[in-house]
Amino acid sequence: MSKLLRALVKPSILQVESTNDCNLDCRICMRRGLNRRVGYIDIDEFKKLPLESFSEICLHGWGEPLLHPRILDLISIVKKRGRKASLSTNGLLVEKLAEEILHSGLDELTFGIYTLSRKRSIEAMRRLVDMRNRLGVPMTIYLDVTIFSDNVDEVPKLVKVGLEAGVDGVVLHRVFNVYGVDPSVSYISPSAERRLFKEVKKIGGERVYLPTKHTTPCRVTLHTVFVTWDLRQTPCVFLPLEDLGDARVDYATMLSRHLSFVSRMKRHGVCSKCFW
């Protein structure tokens, strides 16, 4: 393993899947094609992860984190360890938990909405931003939009909706369909991507964050380690079945496993096809 690789790969973000249960069944989501038992992370076992060794703990994976009955306690644990806490939600449970979320200490909340038809989620986003502003809560709120061929015409409209709602930024990313969960889901052409990126930048400027060119090692493995709800370390959120071992270990052990995977990821069946 090269010294350069060791210098480059120093993950500072621990992404922990609070649950892989979900209240939606999106056709673009790869969880539909994963043969995994549905469950919720045990809060006492969560405490055994090397949380202090990372600067940020993201409490989401292949499910809706707000379904976890003790999600607020998970956030509290992260904050008591002095670390940044973030999560991504589809928004359906936000209105019910809005006050608790805003007073939980959560640093960053992202709404994952890829179609204008998700009116309930869009309205929840608007209301949470308004409530945050009214209460003066220092929480960053983003809108995250997955781009694929069927929603490309909606993306600029979604960017406008998010910015008009007052989110701090709109993050765009390419659909991940390497597993081919739904054969009808495909990405747009390079020329269509360039046109789209130009259009959304005109709309939102610096408040719109575009996906970068894919590299190997990718930006995900350079900065992030993923842990499944049943406490298995994996190299990436897109590789939840790539079991590297029990995640209740020290950072040095976790890093060693991660580096070993990254050193061979060019030959991996999924990584070699990934363009996320």
PENOR-V735222 format. One record per backbone hydrogen bond with DSSP energy under -0.5 kcal/mol. NH is the residue of the N-H (numbers start at 1). CO is the residue of the C=O. E is the energy in kcal/mol with one decimal. If there is no record, write none. Layout:
# PENOR-V735222
NH;CO;E / NH;CO;E
This chain:
# PENOR-V735222
6;2;-1.8 / 7;3;-2.0 / 8;4;-2.1 / 9;5;-2.6 / 10;8;-1.2 / 10;222;-1.0 / 12;223;-1.4 / 13;223;-2.3 / 14;56;-2.7 / 15;13;-0.6 / 15;225;-2.9 / 16;14;-0.7 / 16;58;-3.5 / 17;15;-0.5 / 17;227;-3.0 / 18;16;-1.0 / 20;39;-1.3 / 29;26;-1.5 / 32;29;-1.1 / 33;30;-1.6 / 34;31;-1.1 / 35;33;-0.5 / 36;34;-1.8 / 41;18;-2.8 / 46;42;-2.4 / 47;43;-1.2 / 48;45;-1.4 / 49;46;-1.7 / 50;247;-0.5 / 51;49;-2.5 / 53;50;-1.4 / 54;51;-1.7 / 55;12;-2.0 / 56;12;-1.6 / 57;84;-2.9 / 58;14;-2.2 / 58;56;-0.5 / 59;57;-0.6 / 59;86;-3.2 / 60;58;-0.6 / 63;61;-1.0 / 64;21;-2.8 / 65;63;-0.8 / 65;88;-0.6 / 67;64;-2.0 / 68;65;-1.6 / 71;68;-1.7 / 74;70;-2.0 / 75;71;-2.2 / 76;72;-2.1 / 77;73;-2.2 / 78;74;-1.9 / 79;75;-2.4 / 80;76;-2.4 / 81;77;-1.3 / 82;79;-1.5 / 83;78;-2.0 / 84;55;-2.1 / 86;57;-2.0 / 87;108;-1.7 / 89;110;-3.1 / 94;91;-0.9 / 95;91;-0.6 / 97;93;-1.3 / 98;94;-0.7 / 98;95;-0.7 / 101;97;-2.8 / 102;98;-2.5 / 103;99;-1.5 / 104;101;-1.3 / 106;101;-0.6 / 107;85;-1.8 / 108;85;-1.5 / 109;140;-2.7 / 110;87;-2.2 / 111;142;-2.7 / 112;89;-3.0 / 112;110;-0.6 / 113;111;-1.0 / 113;144;-1.9 / 118;115;-1.5 / 119;117;-2.0 / 122;118;-2.1 / 123;119;-2.6 / 124;120;-1.9 / 125;121;-2.1 / 126;122;-2.2 / 127;123;-2.5 / 128;124;-2.3 / 129;125;-2.3 / 130;126;-2.3 / 131;127;-2.6 / 132;128;-2.9 / 133;129;-2.5 / 134;130;-2.3 / 135;131;-2.4 / 136;132;-1.4 / 137;132;-1.8 / 139;137;-2.1 / 140;107;-2.8 / 142;109;-2.3 / 143;169;-2.0 / 144;111;-3.4 / 145;171;-3.0 / 147;173;-3.1 / 149;186;-3.1 / 151;148;-1.2 / 152;148;-0.7 / 152;149;-0.5 / 154;151;-1.3 / 155;151;-1.4 / 156;152;-0.6 / 158;154;-2.7 / 159;155;-2.4 / 160;156;-2.0 / 161;157;-2.5 / 162;158;-2.7 / 163;159;-2.4 / 164;160;-2.7 / 165;161;-1.7 / 166;162;-0.8 / 166;163;-0.6 / 167;162;-2.0 / 168;141;-2.9 / 169;141;-0.7 / 170;207;-2.9 / 171;143;-3.0 / 172;170;-0.5 / 172;209;-2.9 / 173;145;-2.1 / 175;147;-1.9 / 177;175;-0.8 / 180;177;-1.2 / 185;182;-2.3 / 186;184;-0.6 / 193;189;-2.5 / 194;190;-2.2 / 195;191;-2.0 / 196;192;-2.4 / 197;193;-2.9 / 198;194;-2.0 / 199;195;-2.1 / 200;196;-2.7 / 201;197;-1.8 / 202;198;-1.4 / 203;199;-1.3 / 204;200;-2.8 / 205;201;-2.2 / 207;204;-2.1 / 208;205;-1.5 / 209;170;-3.0 / 209;207;-0.5 / 210;208;-0.6 / 222;218;-1.7 / 223;219;-1.2 / 224;220;-2.6 / 225;13;-2.1 / 226;234;-1.7 / 227;15;-2.9 / 228;232;-2.2 / 231;228;-2.3 / 233;245;-3.3 / 234;226;-3.1 / 239;236;-2.0 / 240;237;-0.5 / 242;239;-1.7 / 243;241;-1.6 / 244;233;-3.3 / 245;233;-0.5 / 247;231;-2.5 / 249;247;-2.1 / 254;250;-2.1 / 255;251;-3.2 / 256;252;-2.2 / 257;253;-2.0 / 258;254;-2.2 / 259;255;-3.0 / 260;256;-1.9 / 261;257;-1.9 / 262;258;-2.7 / 263;259;-2.1 / 264;261;-1.8 / 265;262;-1.0 / 267;264;-1.4 / 268;265;-1.3 / 272;268;-2.3 / 273;270;-1.6 / 274;270;-0.8 / 274;271;-0.6
